[in-house]
Amino acid sequence: MPNRILKESICTSDNLNSLTPQQEVFFYRLIVNCDDYGIADARPAILKAKCFPLKNNIRDSDIIKWLNALIKAELCFVYEVAGKCYLKIQTWEGHQQIRAKRSKFPKPDIICNQLISDDSICPRNPIQSNPNPNPNPNAQAQFEQFWNEYPKKKSKGDGEKAWLQIKPNKDLFNKIMAGLNKAKLSQEWAKNDGQFIPYPASWLRKKGWEDEYKQAKPELSSHRHQEFYVPPEILQDLEGR
């Protein structure tokens, strides 16, 4: 398995900060066991054997609990292909080097955003298989418009998947774009040259267009006040009053 990259930004990540120390350790061990595309077998017994081969006190129920925490923190998602369940690390492409030409596992087909349980790692839900009975045929073109407007162009593939999950109609599309315009003018997104702008997929899955933002303060002009020439006779008249 290739070496993986950890960046210092993990220390200030809001997603990672929401985890307990045990959950965070599980996340790091999961990273080194994913393939070059951030995908792994999501069965708890397999994850336990790969991530904690020398820890006899860890149970399948612990793995399920920790994996649920990663899903809630939007650090990974679980999906099903041909009745088998897999997981994918979010924003993988933005942090890791991809050397292999193809993944060892199938690509996402049905994304199971619901939390996993002991009796079914990735339960099939007919609502999830067809989240929108009236899909918008312009969804792909709308995503490209959204992508062009979004200031942080990272992990386009994950962003596109999140968009196609939403499949917004015309009204929702307008709300998303209006919310994006507000976010782009906000103090939060302007801080530290956009350091705190979320990845597109994360912003979409969290319905960021519904958030409230503080408008950024306009920058004060650096130009000096223009000096005007006042004739002496007017100055004398003013001084005499």
ChimeraX commands (.cxc) that place a marker at each C-alpha (Angstrom):
marker #1 position 0.00,0.00,0.00 radius 0.5
marker #1 position 1.52,3.42,-0.95 radius 0.5
marker #1 position 2.42,5.98,1.70 radius 0.5
marker #1 position -0.26,8.57,2.42 radius 0.5
marker #1 position 0.02,12.30,3.02 radius 0.5
marker #1 position -1.04,14.09,6.18 radius 0.5
marker #1 position -1.03,17.88,6.14 radius 0.5
marker #1 position -0.80,20.31,9.04 radius 0.5
marker #1 position -4.33,21.49,8.23 radius 0.5
marker #1 position -5.63,18.41,10.09 radius 0.5
marker #1 position -4.88,20.31,13.32 radius 0.5
marker #1 position -7.39,23.06,12.46 radius 0.5
marker #1 position -9.99,20.99,10.59 radius 0.5
marker #1 position -13.53,21.50,11.93 radius 0.5
marker #1 position -14.52,18.07,10.62 radius 0.5
marker #1 position -11.72,16.30,12.48 radius 0.5
marker #1 position -12.27,18.43,15.56 radius 0.5
marker #1 position -15.78,17.01,15.87 radius 0.5
marker #1 position -14.35,13.50,16.39 radius 0.5
marker #1 position -13.26,11.81,19.60 radius 0.5
marker #1 position -9.60,10.74,19.84 radius 0.5
marker #1 position -10.55,7.10,19.10 radius 0.5
marker #1 position -12.59,8.11,16.05 radius 0.5
marker #1 position -9.73,10.25,14.76 radius 0.5
marker #1 position -7.24,7.37,15.15 radius 0.5
marker #1 position -9.63,5.15,13.20 radius 0.5
marker #1 position -9.80,7.76,10.44 radius 0.5
marker #1 position -6.01,7.90,10.06 radius 0.5
marker #1 position -5.72,4.11,10.01 radius 0.5
marker #1 position -8.51,4.02,7.46 radius 0.5
marker #1 position -6.61,6.41,5.20 radius 0.5
marker #1 position -3.59,4.10,4.95 radius 0.5
marker #1 position -5.84,1.14,4.11 radius 0.5
marker #1 position -7.77,2.76,1.26 radius 0.5
marker #1 position -6.71,2.24,-2.33 radius 0.5
marker #1 position -5.28,5.02,-4.50 radius 0.5
marker #1 position -8.77,6.45,-5.00 radius 0.5
marker #1 position -9.70,6.60,-1.31 radius 0.5
marker #1 position -12.00,3.57,-1.51 radius 0.5
marker #1 position -12.14,0.54,0.80 radius 0.5
marker #1 position -14.33,-2.44,1.66 radius 0.5
marker #1 position -16.84,-1.11,4.22 radius 0.5
marker #1 position -17.63,-4.37,6.02 radius 0.5
marker #1 position -16.87,-3.89,9.75 radius 0.5
marker #1 position -15.03,-7.21,10.09 radius 0.5
marker #1 position -12.73,-6.32,7.19 radius 0.5
marker #1 position -12.11,-2.81,8.53 radius 0.5
marker #1 position -11.30,-4.17,11.99 radius 0.5
marker #1 position -8.85,-6.70,10.58 radius 0.5
marker #1 position -7.10,-4.16,8.35 radius 0.5
marker #1 position -7.05,-1.14,10.66 radius 0.5
marker #1 position -6.48,-2.88,14.02 radius 0.5
marker #1 position -4.78,-6.24,13.33 radius 0.5
marker #1 position -3.12,-6.34,16.77 radius 0.5
marker #1 position -6.02,-4.95,18.84 radius 0.5
marker #1 position -8.04,-7.87,20.17 radius 0.5
marker #1 position -10.24,-5.69,22.36 radius 0.5
marker #1 position -11.85,-3.82,19.43 radius 0.5
marker #1 position -15.22,-5.16,18.28 radius 0.5
marker #1 position -17.23,-4.83,15.10 radius 0.5
marker #1 position -19.66,-2.60,16.99 radius 0.5
marker #1 position -16.80,-0.17,17.72 radius 0.5
marker #1 position -15.96,0.00,14.02 radius 0.5
marker #1 position -19.61,0.69,13.16 radius 0.5
marker #1 position -19.82,3.42,15.78 radius 0.5
marker #1 position -16.62,5.10,14.57 radius 0.5
marker #1 position -17.60,4.81,10.92 radius 0.5
marker #1 position -20.94,6.44,11.68 radius 0.5
marker #1 position -19.04,9.32,13.28 radius 0.5
marker #1 position -16.94,9.77,10.12 radius 0.5
marker #1 position -20.09,9.79,8.00 radius 0.5
marker #1 position -21.71,12.43,10.23 radius 0.5
marker #1 position -18.53,14.53,10.06 radius 0.5
marker #1 position -18.65,14.21,6.24 radius 0.5
marker #1 position -15.18,12.69,6.14 radius 0.5
marker #1 position -16.39,9.68,4.16 radius 0.5
marker #1 position -19.53,8.19,2.66 radius 0.5
marker #1 position -20.74,4.63,2.18 radius 0.5
marker #1 position -22.13,3.30,-1.10 radius 0.5
marker #1 position -23.41,0.05,-2.55 radius 0.5
marker #1 position -22.55,-1.68,-5.83 radius 0.5
marker #1 position -24.02,-5.06,-6.77 radius 0.5
marker #1 position -25.15,-5.69,-3.22 radius 0.5
marker #1 position -21.72,-5.03,-1.70 radius 0.5
marker #1 position -20.83,-1.99,0.38 radius 0.5
marker #1 position -17.79,0.23,0.10 radius 0.5
marker #1 position -16.64,3.53,1.56 radius 0.5
marker #1 position -14.89,6.50,0.03 radius 0.5
marker #1 position -12.91,9.21,1.80 radius 0.5
marker #1 position -14.20,12.69,1.02 radius 0.5
marker #1 position -11.84,15.18,-0.67 radius 0.5
marker #1 position -9.29,12.39,-1.23 radius 0.5
marker #1 position -8.14,13.77,-4.57 radius 0.5
marker #1 position -7.28,17.11,-3.00 radius 0.5
marker #1 position -4.79,15.61,-0.54 radius 0.5
marker #1 position -3.40,12.30,-1.86 radius 0.5
marker #1 position -1.39,11.28,-4.90 radius 0.5
marker #1 position -3.15,8.93,-7.31 radius 0.5
marker #1 position -0.72,6.52,-8.94 radius 0.5
marker #1 position -2.94,3.63,-10.01 radius 0.5
marker #1 position -4.80,3.87,-13.32 radius 0.5
marker #1 position -8.01,2.50,-11.81 radius 0.5
marker #1 position -9.50,1.74,-8.41 radius 0.5
marker #1 position -9.44,-1.74,-6.92 radius 0.5
marker #1 position -13.13,-1.34,-6.13 radius 0.5
marker #1 position -16.26,-0.30,-8.06 radius 0.5
marker #1 position -17.02,3.40,-8.28 radius 0.5
marker #1 position -19.99,4.81,-6.33 radius 0.5
marker #1 position -23.40,3.91,-7.71 radius 0.5
marker #1 position -25.85,4.24,-4.82 radius 0.5
marker #1 position -24.62,6.49,-1.99 radius 0.5
marker #1 position -25.98,5.50,1.41 radius 0.5
marker #1 position -25.98,8.72,3.39 radius 0.5
marker #1 position -27.92,7.09,6.21 radius 0.5
marker #1 position -25.93,5.74,9.13 radius 0.5
marker #1 position -24.98,2.09,9.17 radius 0.5
marker #1 position -26.27,-0.50,11.64 radius 0.5
marker #1 position -25.20,-3.89,12.96 radius 0.5
marker #1 position -27.61,-5.90,10.83 radius 0.5
marker #1 position -26.93,-4.13,7.52 radius 0.5
marker #1 position -23.79,-2.25,6.61 radius 0.5
marker #1 position -25.42,-0.48,3.68 radius 0.5
marker #1 position -29.20,-1.05,3.65 radius 0.5
marker #1 position -30.94,-0.57,0.32 radius 0.5
marker #1 position -33.54,2.14,0.42 radius 0.5
marker #1 position -35.90,2.61,-2.55 radius 0.5
marker #1 position -36.03,6.33,-1.84 radius 0.5
marker #1 position -32.25,6.57,-2.15 radius 0.5
marker #1 position -32.21,4.66,-5.42 radius 0.5
marker #1 position -34.49,7.30,-6.93 radius 0.5
marker #1 position -34.19,10.42,-4.74 radius 0.5
marker #1 position -35.97,12.59,-7.29 radius 0.5
marker #1 position -38.84,11.07,-9.30 radius 0.5
marker #1 position -38.74,14.09,-11.62 radius 0.5
marker #1 position -35.01,14.57,-12.35 radius 0.5
marker #1 position -33.88,17.81,-13.86 radius 0.5
marker #1 position -32.40,17.19,-17.34 radius 0.5
marker #1 position -30.34,20.37,-16.95 radius 0.5
marker #1 position -28.62,19.17,-13.76 radius 0.5
marker #1 position -25.24,18.66,-15.42 radius 0.5
marker #1 position -25.24,22.09,-17.08 radius 0.5
marker #1 position -26.35,23.70,-13.83 radius 0.5
marker #1 position -23.49,22.04,-11.97 radius 0.5
marker #1 position -20.99,23.42,-14.46 radius 0.5
marker #1 position -22.41,26.89,-13.84 radius 0.5
marker #1 position -22.15,26.34,-10.09 radius 0.5
marker #1 position -18.58,25.04,-10.47 radius 0.5
marker #1 position -17.53,28.06,-12.50 radius 0.5
marker #1 position -18.85,30.37,-9.76 radius 0.5
marker #1 position -17.49,28.43,-6.77 radius 0.5
marker #1 position -14.20,29.99,-5.58 radius 0.5
marker #1 position -12.51,26.80,-4.31 radius 0.5
marker #1 position -12.15,24.44,-7.24 radius 0.5
marker #1 position -11.18,21.25,-5.41 radius 0.5
marker #1 position -12.46,17.67,-5.82 radius 0.5
marker #1 position -14.80,18.38,-8.72 radius 0.5
marker #1 position -15.83,14.73,-8.89 radius 0.5
marker #1 position -17.14,14.72,-5.33 radius 0.5
marker #1 position -18.85,18.04,-5.93 radius 0.5
marker #1 position -20.58,16.70,-9.01 radius 0.5
marker #1 position -21.80,13.62,-7.14 radius 0.5
marker #1 position -23.22,15.81,-4.38 radius 0.5
marker #1 position -24.94,18.00,-6.99 radius 0.5
marker #1 position -26.47,15.04,-8.82 radius 0.5
marker #1 position -27.76,13.73,-5.51 radius 0.5
marker #1 position -29.60,17.00,-4.97 radius 0.5
marker #1 position -30.77,17.33,-8.60 radius 0.5
marker #1 position -32.16,20.80,-7.96 radius 0.5
marker #1 position -35.13,22.12,-9.88 radius 0.5
marker #1 position -35.10,25.67,-11.21 radius 0.5
marker #1 position -36.24,27.26,-7.94 radius 0.5
marker #1 position -33.70,25.38,-5.83 radius 0.5
marker #1 position -30.95,26.11,-8.33 radius 0.5
marker #1 position -31.68,29.84,-8.02 radius 0.5
marker #1 position -31.60,29.57,-4.22 radius 0.5
marker #1 position -28.26,27.73,-4.32 radius 0.5
marker #1 position -26.70,30.34,-6.60 radius 0.5
marker #1 position -28.10,33.22,-4.52 radius 0.5
marker #1 position -26.72,31.60,-1.36 radius 0.5
marker #1 position -23.37,31.11,-3.07 radius 0.5
marker #1 position -23.20,34.79,-4.00 radius 0.5
marker #1 position -23.86,35.74,-0.36 radius 0.5
marker #1 position -21.20,33.34,0.84 radius 0.5
marker #1 position -18.62,34.72,-1.60 radius 0.5
marker #1 position -19.15,38.20,-0.13 radius 0.5
marker #1 position -19.02,37.01,3.49 radius 0.5
marker #1 position -16.43,37.65,6.17 radius 0.5
marker #1 position -16.03,33.91,6.70 radius 0.5
marker #1 position -15.00,33.21,3.12 radius 0.5
marker #1 position -12.86,36.33,2.80 radius 0.5
marker #1 position -10.81,35.52,5.91 radius 0.5
marker #1 position -7.18,34.54,5.34 radius 0.5
marker #1 position -7.51,34.62,1.54 radius 0.5
marker #1 position -10.33,32.07,1.51 radius 0.5
marker #1 position -8.69,29.55,3.86 radius 0.5
marker #1 position -12.04,28.63,5.42 radius 0.5
marker #1 position -14.02,28.15,2.22 radius 0.5
marker #1 position -15.35,24.55,2.34 radius 0.5
marker #1 position -14.97,22.08,-0.48 radius 0.5
marker #1 position -17.87,22.27,-2.94 radius 0.5
marker #1 position -19.19,18.80,-2.04 radius 0.5
marker #1 position -19.17,19.59,1.67 radius 0.5
marker #1 position -20.93,22.94,1.12 radius 0.5
marker #1 position -23.62,21.28,-0.98 radius 0.5
marker #1 position -24.24,18.34,1.36 radius 0.5
marker #1 position -24.53,20.69,4.33 radius 0.5
marker #1 position -26.97,22.96,2.42 radius 0.5
marker #1 position -24.57,25.86,2.78 radius 0.5
marker #1 position -26.85,28.08,0.70 radius 0.5
marker #1 position -29.22,28.18,3.68 radius 0.5
marker #1 position -26.54,29.43,6.09 radius 0.5
marker #1 position -26.45,32.98,7.39 radius 0.5
marker #1 position -23.31,34.94,6.53 radius 0.5
marker #1 position -21.82,38.17,7.79 radius 0.5
marker #1 position -21.12,40.52,4.95 radius 0.5
marker #1 position -17.44,41.38,4.59 radius 0.5
marker #1 position -16.53,44.95,5.46 radius 0.5
marker #1 position -15.49,47.03,2.46 radius 0.5
marker #1 position -11.83,47.92,2.33 radius 0.5
marker #1 position -11.00,51.51,3.09 radius 0.5
marker #1 position -9.58,53.40,0.16 radius 0.5
marker #1 position -5.85,53.99,0.33 radius 0.5
marker #1 position -6.13,57.15,-1.77 radius 0.5
marker #1 position -5.51,60.43,-0.01 radius 0.5
marker #1 position -8.16,63.10,0.02 radius 0.5
marker #1 position -7.86,65.35,-2.98 radius 0.5
marker #1 position -6.60,68.84,-2.15 radius 0.5
marker #1 position -8.47,71.76,-3.66 radius 0.5
marker #1 position -7.05,75.18,-4.44 radius 0.5
marker #1 position -8.82,77.99,-2.62 radius 0.5
marker #1 position -8.16,81.52,-3.87 radius 0.5
marker #1 position -6.60,83.89,-1.25 radius 0.5
marker #1 position -9.47,86.41,-1.45 radius 0.5
marker #1 position -11.92,83.70,-0.41 radius 0.5
marker #1 position -9.69,82.65,2.47 radius 0.5
marker #1 position -9.48,86.28,3.66 radius 0.5
marker #1 position -13.24,86.59,3.42 radius 0.5
marker #1 position -13.68,83.43,5.46 radius 0.5
marker #1 position -11.20,84.55,8.09 radius 0.5
marker #1 position -12.91,87.91,8.42 radius 0.5
marker #1 position -16.26,86.36,9.33 radius 0.5
marker link #1:1,2 radius 0.2
marker link #1:2,3 radius 0.2
marker link #1:3,4 radius 0.2
marker link #1:4,5 radius 0.2
marker link #1:5,6 radius 0.2
marker link #1:6,7 radius 0.2
marker link #1:7,8 radius 0.2
marker link #1:8,9 radius 0.2
marker link #1:9,10 radius 0.2
marker link #1:10,11 radius 0.2
marker link #1:11,12 radius 0.2
marker link #1:12,13 radius 0.2
marker link #1:13,14 radius 0.2
marker link #1:14,15 radius 0.2
marker link #1:15,16 radius 0.2
marker link #1:16,17 radius 0.2
marker link #1:17,18 radius 0.2
marker link #1:18,19 radius 0.2
marker link #1:19,20 radius 0.2
marker link #1:20,21 radius 0.2
marker link #1:21,22 radius 0.2
marker link #1:22,23 radius 0.2
marker link #1:23,24 radius 0.2
marker link #1:24,25 radius 0.2
marker link #1:25,26 radius 0.2
marker link #1:26,27 radius 0.2
marker link #1:27,28 radius 0.2
marker link #1:28,29 radius 0.2
marker link #1:29,30 radius 0.2
marker link #1:30,31 radius 0.2
marker link #1:31,32 radius 0.2
marker link #1:32,33 radius 0.2
marker link #1:33,34 radius 0.2
marker link #1:34,35 radius 0.2
marker link #1:35,36 radius 0.2
marker link #1:36,37 radius 0.2
marker link #1:37,38 radius 0.2
marker link #1:38,39 radius 0.2
marker link #1:39,40 radius 0.2
marker link #1:40,41 radius 0.2
marker link #1:41,42 radius 0.2
marker link #1:42,43 radius 0.2
marker link #1:43,44 radius 0.2
marker link #1:44,45 radius 0.2
marker link #1:45,46 radius 0.2
marker link #1:46,47 radius 0.2
marker link #1:47,48 radius 0.2
marker link #1:48,49 radius 0.2
marker link #1:49,50 radius 0.2
marker link #1:50,51 radius 0.2
marker link #1:51,52 radius 0.2
marker link #1:52,53 radius 0.2
marker link #1:53,54 radius 0.2
marker link #1:54,55 radius 0.2
marker link #1:55,56 radius 0.2
marker link #1:56,57 radius 0.2
marker link #1:57,58 radius 0.2
marker link #1:58,59 radius 0.2
marker link #1:59,60 radius 0.2
marker link #1:60,61 radius 0.2
marker link #1:61,62 radius 0.2
marker link #1:62,63 radius 0.2
marker link #1:63,64 radius 0.2
marker link #1:64,65 radius 0.2
marker link #1:65,66 radius 0.2
marker link #1:66,67 radius 0.2
marker link #1:67,68 radius 0.2
marker link #1:68,69 radius 0.2
marker link #1:69,70 radius 0.2
marker link #1:70,71 radius 0.2
marker link #1:71,72 radius 0.2
marker link #1:72,73 radius 0.2
marker link #1:73,74 radius 0.2
marker link #1:74,75 radius 0.2
marker link #1:75,76 radius 0.2
marker link #1:76,77 radius 0.2
marker link #1:77,78 radius 0.2
marker link #1:78,79 radius 0.2
marker link #1:79,80 radius 0.2
marker link #1:80,81 radius 0.2
marker link #1:81,82 radius 0.2
marker link #1:82,83 radius 0.2
marker link #1:83,84 radius 0.2
marker link #1:84,85 radius 0.2
marker link #1:85,86 radius 0.2
marker link #1:86,87 radius 0.2
marker link #1:87,88 radius 0.2
marker link #1:88,89 radius 0.2
marker link #1:89,90 radius 0.2
marker link #1:90,91 radius 0.2
marker link #1:91,92 radius 0.2
marker link #1:92,93 radius 0.2
marker link #1:93,94 radius 0.2
marker link #1:94,95 radius 0.2
marker link #1:95,96 radius 0.2
marker link #1:96,97 radius 0.2
marker link #1:97,98 radius 0.2
marker link #1:98,99 radius 0.2
marker link #1:99,100 radius 0.2
marker link #1:100,101 radius 0.2
marker link #1:101,102 radius 0.2
marker link #1:102,103 radius 0.2
marker link #1:103,104 radius 0.2
marker link #1:104,105 radius 0.2
marker link #1:105,106 radius 0.2
marker link #1:106,107 radius 0.2
marker link #1:107,108 radius 0.2
marker link #1:108,109 radius 0.2
marker link #1:109,110 radius 0.2
marker link #1:110,111 radius 0.2
marker link #1:111,112 radius 0.2
marker link #1:112,113 radius 0.2
marker link #1:113,114 radius 0.2
marker link #1:114,115 radius 0.2
marker link #1:115,116 radius 0.2
marker link #1:116,117 radius 0.2
marker link #1:117,118 radius 0.2
marker link #1:118,119 radius 0.2
marker link #1:119,120 radius 0.2
marker link #1:120,121 radius 0.2
marker link #1:121,122 radius 0.2
marker link #1:122,123 radius 0.2
marker link #1:123,124 radius 0.2
marker link #1:124,125 radius 0.2
marker link #1:125,126 radius 0.2
marker link #1:126,127 radius 0.2
marker link #1:127,128 radius 0.2
marker link #1:128,129 radius 0.2
marker link #1:129,130 radius 0.2
marker link #1:130,131 radius 0.2
marker link #1:131,132 radius 0.2
marker link #1:132,133 radius 0.2
marker link #1:133,134 radius 0.2
marker link #1:134,135 radius 0.2
marker link #1:135,136 radius 0.2
marker link #1:136,137 radius 0.2
marker link #1:137,138 radius 0.2
marker link #1:138,139 radius 0.2
marker link #1:139,140 radius 0.2
marker link #1:140,141 radius 0.2
marker link #1:141,142 radius 0.2
marker link #1:142,143 radius 0.2
marker link #1:143,144 radius 0.2
marker link #1:144,145 radius 0.2
marker link #1:145,146 radius 0.2
marker link #1:146,147 radius 0.2
marker link #1:147,148 radius 0.2
marker link #1:148,149 radius 0.2
marker link #1:149,150 radius 0.2
marker link #1:150,151 radius 0.2
marker link #1:151,152 radius 0.2
marker link #1:152,153 radius 0.2
marker link #1:153,154 radius 0.2
marker link #1:154,155 radius 0.2
marker link #1:155,156 radius 0.2
marker link #1:156,157 radius 0.2
marker link #1:157,158 radius 0.2
marker link #1:158,159 radius 0.2
marker link #1:159,160 radius 0.2
marker link #1:160,161 radius 0.2
marker link #1:161,162 radius 0.2
marker link #1:162,163 radius 0.2
marker link #1:163,164 radius 0.2
marker link #1:164,165 radius 0.2
marker link #1:165,166 radius 0.2
marker link #1:166,167 radius 0.2
marker link #1:167,168 radius 0.2
marker link #1:168,169 radius 0.2
marker link #1:169,170 radius 0.2
marker link #1:170,171 radius 0.2
marker link #1:171,172 radius 0.2
marker link #1:172,173 radius 0.2
marker link #1:173,174 radius 0.2
marker link #1:174,175 radius 0.2
marker link #1:175,176 radius 0.2
marker link #1:176,177 radius 0.2
marker link #1:177,178 radius 0.2
marker link #1:178,179 radius 0.2
marker link #1:179,180 radius 0.2
marker link #1:180,181 radius 0.2
marker link #1:181,182 radius 0.2
marker link #1:182,183 radius 0.2
marker link #1:183,184 radius 0.2
marker link #1:184,185 radius 0.2
marker link #1:185,186 radius 0.2
marker link #1:186,187 radius 0.2
marker link #1:187,188 radius 0.2
marker link #1:188,189 radius 0.2
marker link #1:189,190 radius 0.2
marker link #1:190,191 radius 0.2
marker link #1:191,192 radius 0.2
marker link #1:192,193 radius 0.2
marker link #1:193,194 radius 0.2
marker link #1:194,195 radius 0.2
marker link #1:195,196 radius 0.2
marker link #1:196,197 radius 0.2
marker link #1:197,198 radius 0.2
marker link #1:198,199 radius 0.2
marker link #1:199,200 radius 0.2
marker link #1:200,201 radius 0.2
marker link #1:201,202 radius 0.2
marker link #1:202,203 radius 0.2
marker link #1:203,204 radius 0.2
marker link #1:204,205 radius 0.2
marker link #1:205,206 radius 0.2
marker link #1:206,207 radius 0.2
marker link #1:207,208 radius 0.2
marker link #1:208,209 radius 0.2
marker link #1:209,210 radius 0.2
marker link #1:210,211 radius 0.2
marker link #1:211,212 radius 0.2
marker link #1:212,213 radius 0.2
marker link #1:213,214 radius 0.2
marker link #1:214,215 radius 0.2
marker link #1:215,216 radius 0.2
marker link #1:216,217 radius 0.2
marker link #1:217,218 radius 0.2
marker link #1:218,219 radius 0.2
marker link #1:219,220 radius 0.2
marker link #1:220,221 radius 0.2
marker link #1:221,222 radius 0.2
marker link #1:222,223 radius 0.2
marker link #1:223,224 radius 0.2
marker link #1:224,225 radius 0.2
marker link #1:225,226 radius 0.2
marker link #1:226,227 radius 0.2
marker link #1:227,228 radius 0.2
marker link #1:228,229 radius 0.2
marker link #1:229,230 radius 0.2
marker link #1:230,231 radius 0.2
marker link #1:231,232 radius 0.2
marker link #1:232,233 radius 0.2
marker link #1:233,234 radius 0.2
marker link #1:234,235 radius 0.2
marker link #1:235,236 radius 0.2
marker link #1:236,237 radius 0.2
marker link #1:237,238 radius 0.2
marker link #1:238,239 radius 0.2
marker link #1:239,240 radius 0.2
marker link #1:240,241 radius 0.2
view
